[in-house]
Amino acid sequence: MVGQFSKFARLFSLVVVGSLFVGAVVRADDEGAILNPTTGSTKYTSNNTNPDSTVARLNGKGRQASDKFNLDSGLVVFKVTNDGDSNFVVRLLDRNGKQIETLFNEIGPFNGERAFSIPNAGTCLLDVQSNGKWTAEARQPKATEGKSTPVSLAGHGVQTSPSLQLDKGLAVFKLNHNGESRFKVSLLDQDGRTVGYLVNTLGQFSGSKPLSIDKPGVYFLNVSADGDWSISVE
């Protein structure tokens, strides 16, 4: 009986120590980010979102007007997919059919997301041009805080970053892209308004951009790319 108890105690100790070791090496926050316990920096490999912020999920085939949906004023993030092989254009219209914004203008299969600023709350719909099946999702995250710097982001293609918490003063953005087409990155405030452009170039890129932040708060990045990209903010 004593020998069995000793074996059980040793096994329990190994399990506890192993669990503590794993917890010290890899830890994820609520948004799915991997946190570095030694530097405090954060690397995002995906843009996980709060499902409660989704205000519309739409789908269709070919040229269609979507069902109507309501948007509040402020930030909105649209995520779309398309499996057609021709022009794919998505326009946001108000309830009277007046165009608010051209959300996407692509060719061929596409999967991406982009943030915009909505000036006035109201009923909207999408005018979609496609020759294939498409989906669209609109979400309006109400972020009151974000990831503090230093932070590292990584992704592929057209994406909107998670929320960032930036202080007033100088912020330095280091950017890399390995694609062949347009690489464009803009900084948005918490209402989706563009406050600065970080890069707008073609092909592969590696460089940095200083930017003066006028007021502390929550910010987002809109990234347009056709390859892998990484951005660090200090």
Buried (B, 14 or more C-beta within 10 A) or exposed (E): EEEEEEEEEEEEEEEEEEEEEEEEEEEEEEBEBBBBEEEEBBBBEEBBBEEEBBBBEBBBEEEBEBEEBEBEBBBBBBBBBBBBEEEBBBBBBBEEEEEBBEBBEBEEEBBBBBBBBBEEEBEBBBBBBBBBEBBBBBBBBEBEEBBBBBBBBBBBBBBBBBBBBBEEEEBEBBBBBBBEEBBBBBBBBBBBEEBBEBBEEEEEBEEEBEBEBEEEBBBBBBBBBBBEBBBBBB
